[in-house]
Amino acid sequence: MNRIAVAELTPEAFAPFGEVGAPFADGGHGSGDVALDSDGSIIAGFRAELRERRKWCTRSRTRTLLLRALDRAFTGVKRLRRRVNPNNTATIHRTRVAFKRFRYMVEALATMLPEATKKRRADMQHYQALMGDIQDMEVLLATLRKFFKKNEIKQESARRFHEELLRRRQWLVQTYLDAADQLNDFWP
């Protein structure tokens, strides 16, 4: 299971469920920390927090608030997708980070969202991986450049290898661009 850093769960993500420190149904108060289950899964901890907070909110109201939060997150992903520049992979990376946050929200709420089928969630993971492969290539290229600067490598061999990686990156970018509009299939 993928993990999400606690730092990525911004206060805005929890805003619909009340303030940190607000009383729980059992009279206790939220600590502000996201609870983790026994294997450290943030998603399971988030689901537990949602169940506890739902005691204060009707099912219908909870669903409305969650859908609104998901809509905002998805709108942000679409905005970034429109700004993707194939010549600037940082724009793809920013889209990937926003999409990952949206996807993790869907994963965390899957039991409450009939539209979050296993197939759709698997398709979302694949879509994210297309962008992740590009970022992995960027990291590899940066590492390779540092290696070439620190070590004596035959110029011709280094140049050919670097050019091949650049060709591979371009292929990865084009593969993503060919599938980029699948984004619209992930949320109504």
MDTraj code that builds the backbone (N, CA, C; nanometers):
import mdtraj as md
import numpy as np

residues = "MET ASN ARG ILE ALA VAL ALA GLU LEU THR PRO GLU ALA PHE ALA PRO PHE GLY GLU VAL GLY ALA PRO PHE ALA ASP GLY GLY HIS GLY SER GLY ASP VAL ALA LEU ASP SER ASP GLY SER ILE ILE ALA GLY PHE ARG ALA GLU LEU ARG GLU ARG ARG LYS TRP CYS THR ARG SER ARG THR ARG THR LEU LEU LEU ARG ALA LEU ASP ARG ALA PHE THR GLY VAL LYS ARG LEU ARG ARG ARG VAL ASN PRO ASN ASN THR ALA THR ILE HIS ARG THR ARG VAL ALA PHE LYS ARG PHE ARG TYR MET VAL GLU ALA LEU ALA THR MET LEU PRO GLU ALA THR LYS LYS ARG ARG ALA ASP MET GLN HIS TYR GLN ALA LEU MET GLY ASP ILE GLN ASP MET GLU VAL LEU LEU ALA THR LEU ARG LYS PHE PHE LYS LYS ASN GLU ILE LYS GLN GLU SER ALA ARG ARG PHE HIS GLU GLU LEU LEU ARG ARG ARG GLN TRP LEU VAL GLN THR TYR LEU ASP ALA ALA ASP GLN LEU ASN ASP PHE TRP PRO".split()
xyz = np.array([
    [0.0839, -0.1177, 0.0000],
    [0.0000, 0.0000, 0.0000],
    [0.0884, 0.1239, 0.0000],
    [0.0500, 0.2213, -0.0786],
    [0.1237, 0.3469, -0.0802],
    [0.0999, 0.4216, 0.0500],
    [0.1951, 0.5002, 0.0884],
    [0.1851, 0.5776, 0.2114],
    [0.1788, 0.7255, 0.1742],
    [0.1160, 0.8032, 0.2558],
    [0.1113, 0.9474, 0.2363],
    [0.1684, 1.0110, 0.3619],
    [0.2504, 1.1085, 0.3437],
    [0.3115, 1.1765, 0.4581],
    [0.2045, 1.2538, 0.5337],
    [0.2147, 1.2514, 0.6646],
    [0.1195, 1.3253, 0.7464],
    [0.1207, 1.4726, 0.7068],
    [0.2366, 1.5234, 0.6686],
    [0.2481, 1.6639, 0.6293],
    [0.1625, 1.6952, 0.5075],
    [0.1319, 1.5946, 0.4231],
    [0.0507, 1.6187, 0.3050],
    [-0.0970, 1.6314, 0.3391],
    [-0.1358, 1.5922, 0.4577],
    [-0.2745, 1.6075, 0.4994],
    [-0.2891, 1.7454, 0.5621],
    [-0.3216, 1.8400, 0.4789],
    [-0.3300, 1.9782, 0.5227],
    [-0.4533, 1.9998, 0.6097],
    [-0.4549, 2.1072, 0.6881],
    [-0.5734, 2.1369, 0.7695],
    [-0.6998, 2.1481, 0.6848],
    [-0.6851, 2.1954, 0.5612],
    [-0.8013, 2.2080, 0.4734],
    [-0.8657, 2.0727, 0.4472],
    [-0.7854, 1.9672, 0.4452],
    [-0.8399, 1.8334, 0.4209],
    [-0.9331, 1.7904, 0.5329],
    [-0.9091, 1.8425, 0.6538],
    [-0.9902, 1.8030, 0.7686],
    [-1.0960, 1.9066, 0.8042],
    [-1.0948, 2.0214, 0.7384],
    [-1.1863, 2.1299, 0.7726],
    [-1.3322, 2.0868, 0.7799],
    [-1.3813, 2.0020, 0.6872],
    [-1.5223, 1.9655, 0.6945],
    [-1.5594, 1.8873, 0.8206],
    [-1.4615, 1.8375, 0.8943],
    [-1.4902, 1.7492, 1.0063],
    [-1.4711, 1.8170, 1.1407],
    [-1.4549, 1.9461, 1.1415],
    [-1.4437, 2.0177, 1.2672],
    [-1.3012, 2.0586, 1.2965],
    [-1.2870, 2.1387, 1.3966],
    [-1.1570, 2.1903, 1.4361],
    [-1.0775, 2.0858, 1.5121],
    [-0.9454, 2.0923, 1.4992],
    [-0.8590, 2.0084, 1.5803],
    [-0.8840, 2.0452, 1.7250],
    [-0.8992, 1.9453, 1.8086],
    [-0.9269, 1.9695, 1.9487],
    [-1.0754, 1.9745, 1.9798],
    [-1.1617, 1.9675, 1.8762],
    [-1.3056, 1.9659, 1.8999],
    [-1.3427, 1.8350, 1.9687],
    [-1.4460, 1.8382, 2.0500],
    [-1.4797, 1.7167, 2.1238],
    [-1.5281, 1.6043, 2.0339],
    [-1.4881, 1.4830, 2.0675],
    [-1.5373, 1.3641, 2.0017],
    [-1.6638, 1.3197, 2.0735],
    [-1.7347, 1.2265, 2.0140],
    [-1.8588, 1.1772, 2.0726],
    [-1.8354, 1.1183, 2.2109],
    [-1.7170, 1.0627, 2.2344],
    [-1.6893, 1.0009, 2.3633],
    [-1.6441, 1.1027, 2.4682],
    [-1.6458, 1.2315, 2.4332],
    [-1.6061, 1.3342, 2.5277],
    [-1.4595, 1.3712, 2.5200],
    [-1.3811, 1.2900, 2.4499],
    [-1.2394, 1.3200, 2.4342],
    [-1.2193, 1.4290, 2.3305],
    [-1.0963, 1.4707, 2.3124],
    [-1.0647, 1.5736, 2.2139],
    [-0.9639, 1.5193, 2.1157],
    [-0.9745, 1.5673, 1.9905],
    [-0.8754, 1.5298, 1.8901],
    [-0.7415, 1.5906, 1.9251],
    [-0.6366, 1.5177, 1.9027],
    [-0.5035, 1.5659, 1.9396],
    [-0.4404, 1.6503, 1.8315],
    [-0.4960, 1.6424, 1.7115],
    [-0.4324, 1.7105, 1.5990],
    [-0.3407, 1.6169, 1.5236],
    [-0.3104, 1.5021, 1.5815],
    [-0.2296, 1.4028, 1.5125],
    [-0.3214, 1.3082, 1.4389],
    [-0.2784, 1.2626, 1.3238],
    [-0.3555, 1.1655, 1.2489],
    [-0.3255, 1.0285, 1.3064],
    [-0.4304, 0.9566, 1.3434],
    [-0.4120, 0.8242, 1.4025],
    [-0.3644, 0.7260, 1.2971],
    [-0.2743, 0.6397, 1.3345],
    [-0.2256, 0.5347, 1.2467],
    [-0.2714, 0.4017, 1.3009],
    [-0.3041, 0.3080, 1.2103],
    [-0.3399, 0.1768, 1.2611],
    [-0.2117, 0.0993, 1.2915],
    [-0.2260, -0.0253, 1.3314],
    [-0.1117, -0.1019, 1.3808],
    [0.0011, -0.1181, 1.2791],
    [-0.0304, -0.1189, 1.1494],
    [0.0776, -0.1309, 1.0508],
    [0.1229, 0.0050, 0.9984],
    [0.0740, 0.1135, 1.0592],
    [0.1186, 0.2468, 1.0222],
    [0.0458, 0.3059, 0.9041],
    [-0.0635, 0.2473, 0.8613],
    [-0.1347, 0.2944, 0.7440],
    [-0.2101, 0.4236, 0.7734],
    [-0.1758, 0.5286, 0.7047],
    [-0.2421, 0.6572, 0.7237],
    [-0.3857, 0.6495, 0.6750],
    [-0.4121, 0.5720, 0.5714],
    [-0.5476, 0.5621, 0.5174],
    [-0.6401, 0.4997, 0.6214],
    [-0.5982, 0.3919, 0.6840],
    [-0.6815, 0.3288, 0.7860],
    [-0.7025, 0.4244, 0.9034],
    [-0.5999, 0.4970, 0.9412],
    [-0.6127, 0.5949, 1.0484],
    [-0.7088, 0.7062, 1.0111],
    [-0.7007, 0.7503, 0.8863],
    [-0.7896, 0.8558, 0.8383],
    [-0.9337, 0.8064, 0.8384],
    [-0.9546, 0.6815, 0.7948],
    [-1.0899, 0.6251, 0.7967],
    [-1.1451, 0.6201, 0.9386],
    [-1.0618, 0.5827, 1.0351],
    [-1.1056, 0.5785, 1.1744],
    [-1.1443, 0.7186, 1.2217],
    [-1.0648, 0.8166, 1.1851],
    [-1.0948, 0.9555, 1.2217],
    [-1.2272, 0.9984, 1.1590],
    [-1.2498, 0.9607, 1.0338],
    [-1.3750, 0.9951, 0.9673],
    [-1.4945, 0.9313, 1.0369],
    [-1.4810, 0.8046, 1.0749],
    [-1.5911, 0.7368, 1.1448],
    [-1.6250, 0.8096, 1.2747],
    [-1.5226, 0.8505, 1.3465],
    [-1.5444, 0.9205, 1.4726],
    [-1.6112, 1.0560, 1.4475],
    [-1.5630, 1.1287, 1.3491],
    [-1.6184, 1.2608, 1.3192],
    [-1.7602, 1.2511, 1.2630],
    [-1.7915, 1.1425, 1.1942],
    [-1.9250, 1.1267, 1.1358],
    [-2.0327, 1.1194, 1.2422],
    [-1.9963, 1.0870, 1.3649],
    [-2.0944, 1.0833, 1.4724],
    [-2.1544, 1.2218, 1.4946],
    [-2.0825, 1.3253, 1.4559],
    [-2.1276, 1.4625, 1.4739],
    [-2.1979, 1.5187, 1.3506],
    [-2.2017, 1.4391, 1.2449],
    [-2.2529, 1.4897, 1.1181],
    [-2.3398, 1.3808, 1.0541],
    [-2.4505, 1.4191, 0.9924],
    [-2.5347, 1.3190, 0.9270],
    [-2.4604, 1.2575, 0.8099],
    [-2.5019, 1.1398, 0.7720],
    [-2.4395, 1.0710, 0.6587],
    [-2.4495, 1.1555, 0.5322],
    [-2.5655, 1.2141, 0.5101],
    [-2.5863, 1.2957, 0.3907],
    [-2.4946, 1.4184, 0.3904],
    [-2.4863, 1.4854, 0.5043],
    [-2.4012, 1.6040, 0.5142],
    [-2.2545, 1.5667, 0.4984],
    [-2.2156, 1.4543, 0.5586],
    [-2.0771, 1.4077, 0.5458],
    [-2.0426, 1.3824, 0.4003],
    [-2.1299, 1.3119, 0.3311],
    [-2.1053, 1.2822, 0.1892],
    [-2.0960, 1.4109, 0.1078],
    [-2.1829, 1.5057, 0.1346],
    [-2.1788, 1.6334, 0.0629],
    [-2.0462, 1.7044, 0.0849],
    [-2.0017, 1.7093, 0.2095],
    [-1.8747, 1.7750, 0.2409],
    [-1.7564, 1.7029, 0.1767],
    [-1.7596, 1.5706, 0.1805],
    [-1.6505, 1.4938, 0.1210],
    [-1.6468, 1.5120, -0.0302],
    [-1.7636, 1.5079, -0.0929],
    [-1.7678, 1.5270, -0.2384],
    [-1.7196, 1.6662, -0.2766],
    [-1.7535, 1.7643, -0.1960],
    [-1.7075, 1.9012, -0.2219],
    [-1.5546, 1.9084, -0.2129],
    [-1.4979, 1.8434, -0.1115],
    [-1.3515, 1.8426, -0.0962],
    [-1.2864, 1.7685, -0.2136],
    [-1.3451, 1.6577, -0.2547],
    [-1.2912, 1.5838, -0.3693],
    [-1.3030, 1.6661, -0.4973],
    [-1.4155, 1.7341, -0.5147],
    [-1.4327, 1.8189, -0.6333],
    [-1.3260, 1.9281, -0.6390],
    [-1.2987, 1.9899, -0.5240],
    [-1.1951, 2.0953, -0.5203],
    [-1.0583, 2.0372, -0.5563],
    [-1.0280, 1.9218, -0.5010],
    [-0.8985, 1.8594, -0.5300],
    [-0.8886, 1.8232, -0.6777],
    [-0.9953, 1.7689, -0.7336],
    [-0.9932, 1.7290, -0.8741],
    [-0.9852, 1.8501, -0.9662],
    [-1.0537, 1.9566, -0.9297],
    [-1.0464, 2.0797, -1.0084],
    [-0.9025, 2.1314, -1.0131],
    [-0.8333, 2.1215, -0.9007],
    [-0.6923, 2.1622, -0.8975],
    [-0.6059, 2.0759, -0.9880],
    [-0.6322, 1.9468, -0.9911],
    [-0.5560, 1.8570, -1.0791],
    [-0.5827, 1.8938, -1.2247],
    [-0.7090, 1.9169, -1.2589],
    [-0.7419, 1.9524, -1.3977],
    [-0.6748, 2.0830, -1.4389],
    [-0.6718, 2.1783, -1.3463],
    [-0.6066, 2.3069, -1.3758],
    [-0.4583, 2.2842, -1.4071],
    [-0.3925, 2.2033, -1.3254],
    [-0.2508, 2.1745, -1.3487],
    [-0.2314, 2.0948, -1.4770],
    [-0.3226, 2.0043, -1.5067],
    [-0.3138, 1.9248, -1.6299],
    [-0.3177, 2.0165, -1.7521],
    [-0.4031, 2.1172, -1.7486],
    [-0.4113, 2.2110, -1.8617],
    [-0.2820, 2.2894, -1.8800],
    [-0.2052, 2.3039, -1.7724],
    [-0.0805, 2.3800, -1.7771],
    [0.0415, 2.2947, -1.8106],
    [0.0224, 2.1662, -1.8326],
    [0.1361, 2.0788, -1.8620],
    [0.2048, 2.1259, -1.9895],
    [0.3361, 2.1389, -1.9782],
    [0.4207, 2.1742, -2.0916],
    [0.5135, 2.0552, -2.1158],
    [0.5017, 1.9892, -2.2312],
    [0.5844, 1.8705, -2.2561],
    [0.7352, 1.8983, -2.2509],
    [0.7739, 2.0232, -2.2672],
    [0.9153, 2.0590, -2.2622],
    [0.9634, 2.0946, -2.1220],
    [0.8710, 2.0891, -2.0263],
    [0.9050, 2.1208, -1.8883],
    [0.8431, 2.0128, -1.7995],
    [0.9211, 1.9101, -1.7684],
    [0.8665, 1.7977, -1.6932],
    [0.8270, 1.8351, -1.5507],
    [0.8723, 1.9499, -1.5021],
    [0.8292, 1.9950, -1.3694],
    [0.6782, 2.0190, -1.3678],
    [0.6204, 2.0589, -1.4817],
    [0.4751, 2.0800, -1.4877],
    [0.4016, 1.9464, -1.4751],
    [0.4600, 1.8414, -1.5289],
    [0.4012, 1.7079, -1.5159],
    [0.4146, 1.6611, -1.3714],
    [0.5287, 1.6887, -1.3107],
    [0.5504, 1.6485, -1.1715],
    [0.4502, 1.7171, -1.0785],
    [0.4257, 1.8465, -1.0992],
    [0.3282, 1.9179, -1.0155],
    [0.1889, 1.8567, -1.0314],
    [0.1554, 1.8202, -1.1545],
    [0.0266, 1.7557, -1.1797],
    [0.0207, 1.6212, -1.1081],
    [0.1302, 1.5480, -1.1110],
    [0.1363, 1.4181, -1.0449],
    [0.1161, 1.4310, -0.8936],
    [0.1810, 1.5275, -0.8328],
    [0.1685, 1.5465, -0.6881],
    [0.0236, 1.5786, -0.6516],
    [-0.0400, 1.6666, -0.7265],
    [-0.1804, 1.7013, -0.7001],
    [-0.2709, 1.5804, -0.7248],
    [-0.2435, 1.5060, -0.8316],
    [-0.3244, 1.3880, -0.8610],
    [-0.3069, 1.2825, -0.7521],
    [-0.1844, 1.2673, -0.7022],
    [-0.1590, 1.1697, -0.5964],
    [-0.2414, 1.2037, -0.4730],
    [-0.2466, 1.3298, -0.4364],
    [-0.3277, 1.3707, -0.3213],
    [-0.4750, 1.3390, -0.3445],
    [-0.5236, 1.3708, -0.4653],
    [-0.6624, 1.3400, -0.4991],
    [-0.6863, 1.1893, -0.4926],
    [-0.5958, 1.1128, -0.5502],
    [-0.6109, 0.9670, -0.5508],
    [-0.6130, 0.9106, -0.4096],
    [-0.5271, 0.9607, -0.3231],
    [-0.5253, 0.9121, -0.1850],
    [-0.6549, 0.9488, -0.1118],
    [-0.7108, 1.0630, -0.1450],
    [-0.8405, 1.0977, -0.0870],
    [-0.9456, 0.9959, -0.1302],
    [-0.9470, 0.9632, -0.2593],
    [-1.0421, 0.8646, -0.3111],
    [-1.0190, 0.7299, -0.2441],
    [-0.8931, 0.6889, -0.2308],
    [-0.8614, 0.5614, -0.1649],
    [-0.9132, 0.5607, -0.0215],
    [-0.8915, 0.6697, 0.0500],
    [-0.9328, 0.6764, 0.1897],
    [-1.0849, 0.6715, 0.2036],
    [-1.1532, 0.7222, 0.1047],
    [-1.2990, 0.7322, 0.1118],
    [-1.3700, 0.6283, 0.0259],
    [-1.2966, 0.5322, -0.0263],
    [-1.3514, 0.4364, -0.1226],
    [-1.4753, 0.3651, -0.0713],
    [-1.4805, 0.3336, 0.0566],
    [-1.5962, 0.2624, 0.1100],
    [-1.7217, 0.3490, 0.1095],
    [-1.7048, 0.4791, 0.0954],
    [-1.8185, 0.5715, 0.0952],
    [-1.8527, 0.6217, -0.0449],
    [-1.7739, 0.5813, -0.1432],
    [-1.7913, 0.6318, -0.2792],
    [-1.8171, 0.5159, -0.3757],
    [-1.9397, 0.4968, -0.4178],
    [-1.9667, 0.3879, -0.5124],
    [-1.8902, 0.4038, -0.6436],
    [-1.8582, 0.5292, -0.6800],
    [-1.7854, 0.5538, -0.8035],
    [-1.6376, 0.5155, -0.7950],
    [-1.5889, 0.4876, -0.6750],
    [-1.4474, 0.4514, -0.6548],
    [-1.4320, 0.2992, -0.6598],
    [-1.4630, 0.2425, -0.7745],
    [-1.4531, 0.0972, -0.7918],
    [-1.3070, 0.0538, -0.7894],
    [-1.2846, -0.0746, -0.7699],
    [-1.1471, -0.1260, -0.7716],
    [-1.0814, -0.0963, -0.9053],
    [-1.1556, -0.1144, -1.0141],
    [-1.0987, -0.0879, -1.1469],
    [-1.0604, 0.0589, -1.1617],
    [-1.1483, 0.1475, -1.1193],
    [-1.1176, 0.2905, -1.1306],
    [-0.9951, 0.3255, -1.0471],
    [-0.9867, 0.2712, -0.9266],
    [-0.8710, 0.2999, -0.8418],
    [-0.7429, 0.2433, -0.9032],
    [-0.7511, 0.1263, -0.9649],
    [-0.6338, 0.0690, -1.0328],
    [-0.5949, 0.1545, -1.1534],
    [-0.6947, 0.2026, -1.2270],
    [-0.6667, 0.2910, -1.3411],
    [-0.6017, 0.4208, -1.2951],
    [-0.6465, 0.4719, -1.1801],
    [-0.5876, 0.5933, -1.1251],
    [-0.4416, 0.5698, -1.0864],
    [-0.4146, 0.4546, -1.0291],
    [-0.2768, 0.4222, -0.9909],
    [-0.1884, 0.4142, -1.1155],
    [-0.2403, 0.3529, -1.2218],
    [-0.1639, 0.3442, -1.3469],
    [-0.1384, 0.4837, -1.4055],
    [-0.2404, 0.5671, -1.4027],
    [-0.2267, 0.7032, -1.4544],
    [-0.1185, 0.7794, -1.3782],
    [-0.1209, 0.7662, -1.2474],
    [-0.0187, 0.8309, -1.1634],
    [0.1196, 0.7754, -1.1965],
    [0.1284, 0.6459, -1.2210],
    [0.2575, 0.5828, -1.2517],
    [0.3163, 0.6366, -1.3827],
    [0.2308, 0.6694, -1.4797],
    [0.2816, 0.7273, -1.6046],
    [0.3602, 0.8548, -1.5768],
    [0.3069, 0.9376, -1.4882],
    [0.3762, 1.0615, -1.4527],
    [0.4964, 1.0320, -1.3624],
    [0.4826, 0.9326, -1.2758],
    [0.5921, 0.8944, -1.1867],
    [0.7129, 0.8428, -1.2624],
    [0.6899, 0.7713, -1.3705],
    [0.8012, 0.7217, -1.4529],
    [0.8836, 0.8371, -1.5096],
    [0.8159, 0.9446, -1.5446],
    [0.8864, 1.0625, -1.5968],
    [0.9715, 1.1243, -1.4865],
    [0.9156, 1.1364, -1.3682],
    [0.9920, 1.1929, -1.2562],
    [1.1108, 1.1033, -1.2218],
    [1.0904, 0.9728, -1.2247],
    [1.2015, 0.8795, -1.1990],
    [1.3141, 0.9012, -1.2999],
    [1.2767, 0.9252, -1.4252],
    [1.3777, 0.9492, -1.5292],
    [1.4509, 1.0804, -1.5023],
    [1.3804, 1.1821, -1.4566],
    [1.4449, 1.3092, -1.4231],
    [1.5470, 1.2901, -1.3118],
    [1.5109, 1.2136, -1.2111],
    [1.6027, 1.1867, -1.1003],
    [1.7240, 1.1095, -1.1510],
    [1.7012, 1.0111, -1.2365],
    [1.8116, 0.9336, -1.2934],
    [1.9048, 1.0236, -1.3748],
    [1.8484, 1.1096, -1.4571],
    [1.9311, 1.2000, -1.5380],
    [2.0137, 1.2939, -1.4501],
    [1.9526, 1.3478, -1.3455],
    [2.0256, 1.4384, -1.2557],
    [2.1385, 1.3643, -1.1844],
    [2.1101, 1.2430, -1.1416],
    [2.2119, 1.1619, -1.0745],
    [2.3254, 1.1282, -1.1705],
    [2.2903, 1.0956, -1.2925],
    [2.3905, 1.0626, -1.3935],
    [2.4806, 1.1833, -1.4223],
    [2.4220, 1.3002, -1.4324],
    [2.5014, 1.4210, -1.4573],
    [2.6012, 1.4451, -1.3445],
    [2.5567, 1.4270, -1.2203],
    [2.6475, 1.4418, -1.1062],
    [2.7585, 1.3379, -1.1115],
    [2.7229, 1.2159, -1.1478],
    [2.8210, 1.1085, -1.1575],
    [2.9265, 1.1417, -1.2625],
    [2.8806, 1.1913, -1.3784],
    [2.9740, 1.2268, -1.4853],
    [3.0689, 1.3375, -1.4427],
    [3.0213, 1.4309, -1.3626],
    [3.1070, 1.5407, -1.3169],
    [3.2125, 1.4929, -1.2184],
    [3.1786, 1.3945, -1.1360],
    [3.2689, 1.3476, -1.0314],
    [3.3643, 1.2378, -1.0780],
    [3.3328, 1.1725, -1.1872],
    [3.4124, 1.0580, -1.2324],
    [3.4594, 1.0776, -1.3751],
    [3.5732, 1.0200, -1.4022],
    [3.6254, 1.0263, -1.5380],
    [3.5613, 0.9150, -1.6196],
    [3.4781, 0.9564, -1.7120],
    [3.4061, 0.8641, -1.7987],
    [3.4405, 0.9028, -1.9422],
    [3.4515, 0.8027, -2.0267],
    [3.4766, 0.8329, -2.1678],
    [3.3618, 0.9184, -2.2200],
    [3.3991, 1.0324, -2.2761],
    [3.3007, 1.1303, -2.3219],
    [3.1992, 1.0698, -2.4185],
    [3.2456, 0.9920, -2.5123],
    [3.1562, 0.9353, -2.6141],
    [3.0555, 0.8390, -2.5509],
    [3.1019, 0.7558, -2.4628],
    [3.0117, 0.6606, -2.3963],
    [2.9087, 0.7347, -2.3109],
    [2.9558, 0.8339, -2.2380],
    [2.8659, 0.9118, -2.1526],
    [2.7626, 0.9854, -2.2372],
    [2.8065, 1.0438, -2.3472],
    [2.7156, 1.1176, -2.4346],
    [2.6090, 1.0253, -2.4927],
    [2.6495, 0.9084, -2.5399],
    [2.5530, 0.8143, -2.5991],
    [2.4513, 0.7669, -2.4955],
    [2.4994, 0.7361, -2.3753],
    [2.4097, 0.6899, -2.2697],
    [2.3117, 0.8005, -2.2306],
    [2.3623, 0.9209, -2.2168],
    [2.2779, 1.0352, -2.1814],
    [2.1731, 1.0602, -2.2895],
    [2.2124, 1.0544, -2.4149],
    [2.1179, 1.0748, -2.5249],
    [2.0099, 0.9670, -2.5255],
    [2.0482, 0.8441, -2.4958],
    [1.9493, 0.7365, -2.4906],
    [1.8483, 0.7611, -2.3785],
    [1.8969, 0.8072, -2.2642],
    [1.8048, 0.8382, -2.1546],
    [1.7129, 0.9551, -2.1904],
    [1.7648, 1.0538, -2.2626],
    [1.6811, 1.1656, -2.3075],
    [1.5730, 1.1173, -2.4049],
    [1.6098, 1.0249, -2.4947],
    [1.5111, 0.9673, -2.5863],
    [1.4041, 0.8919, -2.5074],
    [1.4465, 0.8184, -2.4073],
    [1.3529, 0.7430, -2.3228],
    [1.2599, 0.8402, -2.2475],
    [1.3154, 0.9487, -2.1966],
    [1.2320, 1.0475, -2.1285],
    [1.1279, 1.1042, -2.2237],
    [1.1693, 1.1368, -2.3445],
    [1.0754, 1.1919, -2.4425],
    [0.9641, 1.0921, -2.4734],
    [1.0003, 0.9637, -2.4835],
    [0.8997, 0.8595, -2.5068],
    [0.8027, 0.8515, -2.3880],
    [0.8553, 0.8606, -2.2662],
    [0.7699, 0.8577, -2.1468],
    [0.6749, 0.9770, -2.1445],
    [0.7262, 1.0945, -2.1794],
    [0.6423, 1.2139, -2.1833],
    [0.5312, 1.1960, -2.2867],
    [0.5662, 1.1467, -2.4042],
    [0.4652, 1.1281, -2.5091],
    [0.3622, 1.0225, -2.4681],
    [0.4076, 0.9181, -2.4024],
    [0.3152, 0.8144, -2.3541],
    [0.2158, 0.8744, -2.2561],
    [0.2653, 0.9592, -2.1657],
    [0.1755, 1.0267, -2.0721],
    [0.0795, 1.1191, -2.1469],
    [0.1319, 1.1998, -2.2379],
    [0.0463, 1.2942, -2.3097],
    [-0.0633, 1.2219, -2.3878],
    [-0.0303, 1.1062, -2.4434],
    [-0.1306, 1.0281, -2.5166],
    [-0.2436, 0.9816, -2.4247],
    [-0.2135, 0.9635, -2.2971],
    [-0.3127, 0.9149, -2.2003],
    [-0.3642, 1.0255, -2.1085],
    [-0.3128, 1.1460, -2.1216],
    [-0.3402, 1.2525, -2.0240],
    [-0.4884, 1.2834, -2.0087],
    [-0.5639, 1.2763, -2.1155],
    [-0.7052, 1.3105, -2.1062],
    [-0.7881, 1.2037, -2.0364],
    [-0.7278, 1.0906, -2.0043],
    [-0.7974, 0.9898, -1.9224],
    [-0.8315, 1.0475, -1.7857],
    [-0.7642, 1.1535, -1.7499],
    [-0.7917, 1.2203, -1.6230],
    [-0.9404, 1.2458, -1.6062],
    [-1.0071, 1.2837, -1.7147],
    [-1.1488, 1.3174, -1.7089],
    [-1.2378, 1.1977, -1.6751],
    [-1.1840, 1.0773, -1.6857],
    [-1.2610, 0.9565, -1.6546],
    [-1.2637, 0.9255, -1.5052],
    [-1.1802, 0.9934, -1.4259],
    [-1.1633, 0.9548, -1.2871],
    [-1.2611, 1.0208, -1.1907],
    [-1.3260, 1.1275, -1.2348],
    [-1.4192, 1.1947, -1.1446],
    [-1.5260, 1.2616, -1.2279],
    [-1.6512, 1.2499, -1.1846],
    [-1.7601, 1.3090, -1.2656],
    [-1.7518, 1.4602, -1.2746],
])
top = md.Topology()
chain = top.add_chain()
for i, resn in enumerate(residues, 1):
    res = top.add_residue(resn, chain, resSeq=i)
    for name in ("N", "CA", "C"):
        top.add_atom(name, md.element.get_by_symbol(name[0]), res)
traj = md.Trajectory(xyz[None], top)
